[in-house]
Amino acid sequence: METESEKKHYQNRRKQANKLINTLSYLIVIFIICVLTAIEVVILINTNSFSWVDLIKETAMNLLGVLVAFLIFDVIHDKLSKDSYADEVSEKIRSTLFDQEGIDELSDDVKKVFVTKSLISLDKDGDASKEITKALEDYFHEESKSESVIQQIDNFSVKHRLDLINRNVDSIKKDDDERSMIDGFLKTYLAEESKLRLRTQFEYSFILQALPKNEYFSNMKCMEEYYLVQETLFYEIKYLSDETNNMKKNCVSIGFLFNNENLDAFLRDNPMDDEGNELEKCIFRESLDVEIEDIEFFQQQFIAGKFNDIFLNVFTPDIRVDKKQGKLVDVKVFDCGIVASFETNHDVNAKSHSVQIQFQMPKKWNGLLEVAMVDPTHNPRIRVNYTDDMNVEMYSFLDICDNTSYENAHSENGRNYNIVLNDTWVYPVSGVLFSVNKKNS
């Protein structure tokens, strides 16, 4: 690495070189003027038309022409000198930044800002970098006056920027466990081809009430064992990779799993059997917790070709993508669950969409109502309303902030929960559980 004396010597050499170039430029101009004047004198004497007035005029014209040329040369030289100097400075900044010894000599403030600025530079879109820098806020939240240096980061390749981040993290955090934790986090979110999906504007509401006694529910074998849950989910989703984009066709699916074990497997992107191909494509999956007799009833109606009508009247689905309403085109009943497909008219080439899903379904008493975050989610809002004949308890695994606590989420009248997180990212797999029990049961 350069010493201070070497830097001063280099700067003095540059000043001397510039001074010499300027002096030579002036001497060349004076020489050209003298030569042109001498030529004019010779020409005037040979033509017997010599006069001091003509000589002064010709000399002034020559001087003006040379000055214009000199000014153009000076502007070009100045521009080239500045560009050359900027390139040299940029190269020296790069060599300094990627030298571990040089990084260690920087202040922690500068190193922390390098990391956060590099993250932002990697993600021009913004959402992913906000998510990452927010998560690292406890480690790298400092201001710095090194903006002139930091601006050079945008000129680095992705590989160099990732290397810069890792080197700065290693330099800031000397503890092996801390470095390992941060490195693992960064590898997940800074892969050049990230498979993540990001959800924002996430709002999920539940209304719990008694099961209606109409002809469709009355046909179920164990309707006395159920209550009705009405769900409304809205979110905006951004796909960072085509590999995980399940909205590349104008047909989207939602799934209802008969078994919590199967649902857990799908939430972790680990389907358990061949039927998983259908359920894996779903943009939403929910646990349909009903008795085995009613599972068999659904399967029998599906085989008989009568299940579509039951599904529309029991589940009353309403799916909208980018505010365009979906039309039910197919419903299938498998051993592990139900898959319903809807034709939509959204832009299949878009990388982000708004999604609204509404439906209702029967659910067994004395069971769990689950909200699982399977993607990084910003500012989730979750609301549950229920009736007086229910005991509902909340168990939150969303975040450590007070807004997710039982005391703050539970209302004074005792019939709803309301969780609101502001300016907060929630990471998978996390969520909230609600146990729903019938009073006096």
Salt bridges, closest charged atoms under 4 A:
GLU2 OE2 - LYS92 NZ 3.15
ASP78 OD2 - LYS82 NZ 3.46
ASP83 OD2 - LYS79 NZ 2.50
GLU88 OE1 - ARG14 NH1 3.48
ASP108 OD1 - LYS111 NZ 3.31
ASP125 OD2 - LYS238 NZ 2.34
ASP127 OD2 - LYS238 NZ 2.64
GLU137 OE1 - LYS134 NZ 3.29
ASP154 OD1 - LYS124 NZ 3.48
ASP163 OD2 - ARG167 NE 2.80
ASP170 OD1 - ARG179 NE 3.67
ASP176 OD1 - ARG179 NH2 2.79
GLU178 OE2 - LYS173 NZ 3.60
ASP242 OD1 - LYS351 NZ 2.51
GLU243 OE2 - LYS195 NZ 3.26
ASP264 OD1 - ARG268 NE 3.14
GLU278 OE2 - LYS332 NZ 3.65
ASP289 OD1 - LYS364 NZ 3.63
ASP318 OD2 - ARG320 NH2 3.38
ASP322 OD2 - HIS353 ND1 2.89
ASP375 OD1 - ARG197 NE 3.15
ASP375 OD2 - ARG199 NE 2.74
ASP388 OD1 - ARG415 NE 3.61
ASP423 OD2 - LYS134 NZ 3.58
ASP423 OD1 - HIS378 NE2 3.99
